[in-house]
C-alpha cells in the first residue's frame, strides 16, 4: 500500500472507507477579522471514514494543531451555563466517588479557561490544567488554576511523572477527538495516571451524529467520532479498561462520558451500550453507508426553506458563531444573500466574521434591535437555553429554525425544552 494511503488513527489499519464528504471547508473556529476579509482563507478537504478493523470513525485530513488551537482559537467553555453546571456536577461526583482530597491531584487535558478545575479547587483538591490555546490558558491562570500552556503528549506525561506528579483523576472532555496523535495521547494518560486513578473522557457520540444527522459537528478540530466499541479497543491497546459509560442526550447534541482505569470490568450501562452498538451495527460500515445521502437532503431542504423565506420578504439571522455553525453555513452555502448576521454571547467572537461566508458576528442584543423574522439556530445543541434567553425576541414574533436532523421552523417555542431523548429507557427496535 503506498505510504500516502490514509491509516486509521487508532489501529493503523488501511481499511478505511469514506462515507461522507463535505468538500473543502475553512477552519471552523478561524473567525475572520474584518480587515482581513479579502485575505485568502485556508480550506481543507473534510471527508469522514470508517475503519473496518477497529470501527473508529474519523476524518482523513490532518490540520496542524497549532493552526487549530492557536491565538485565533476563541472557544471559551465558560460562555455556556449548561456546560458549567454539567462540569460542576461531574467534578463534585468525582471528588465524592474517588474520595479526593488535599493529597490528590486532578488533571484536566485541554482545560480551556479553568471552567471545570475550579470546582475541584473549591473542594480543596490540588489541580493542574494543560491547555495550549494562549488566551484560554491565560484566563485560567488569572483565575488561580495552575496551567501548563502546551499540548498534552506522551513526553509531557513522562515529564510530569519524573517530577513526581501522578494524577488520581484525569479529565479529558472534548479533546480526545481533537488530537492527531491519538495513541500518544492515550499512552500519555496511562503514564500520568496513578495506580488506582480514573480517567473520565467526554465526547459527542457517533451514534447521535448519525441518528440526528448532526453532520455539522464534523470539522477539522474533530479528528475522531467515538463509539463505545472503538474507545474500548483503543484503551485496551494501552493497558486501560473501559469501566463505565454515561449518556447525556442534551449536551453538544448527544455526549457520552467514558470512564476508564487500570482495572478490567464493565458496569451494566457500559455492557448495555456495547451490546446496543453491536445490535444496531455501529461496528459495520453499512450503518454509516447511507449517511451521506441523508446529509445532502438536509442541505437541499434547508437551502430551499431559507430561499423561500427570503423570497417571501422575510429577514433571517442566525444564533451561535459555533464551529458547527461554520460547517453548516459553508457546506449548505448560506451567505449574506440569505442570512444578515450571526449573534453570539462570546465577546471574543463579536465583531469578527464567520469563516468562509463572512457573516458578521454581533451581540445577542442585535436581535431586539433588528428583530429578524427568523433565527437559524446554528448552536441548536443549546436550543432550550437560547429559547429561555431569547423570550423577548420570541414574544415579539420572532421564529426559530432548527437545521438538524431535518430543517424545521419551531412552531411553539413556549413548549420549551424538548423531552430528553433518553435512550436508556427507549423501546428497543
Ligand atoms: O469540541 C468542541 C465543541 C465541544 O465546542 C470545540 N472544539 C468547539 C466547540 O464547538 P462549537 O463552537 O460548535 O460549540 P458550542 O459550544 O456549541 O458553540 C456554541 C456557541 O454559541 C459559542 O460560540 C457560544 C455561543 N453561545 C451563545 O452565544 N449563547 C452559547 C450559549 C449557550 C448561549 O446562550
Boltz pocket constraint, residues with backbone or C-beta under 6 A from the ligand:
constraints:
  - pocket:
      binder: B
      contacts: [[A, 75], [A, 76], [A, 79], [A, 80], [A, 81], [A, 82], [A, 174], [A, 221], [A, 252], [A, 319], [A, 320], [A, 321], [A, 322], [A, 323], [A, 324], [A, 325], [A, 343], [A, 344], [A, 345], [A, 346], [A, 349], [A, 379], [A, 381], [A, 382], [A, 385], [A, 386], [A, 389]]
      max_distance: 6.0
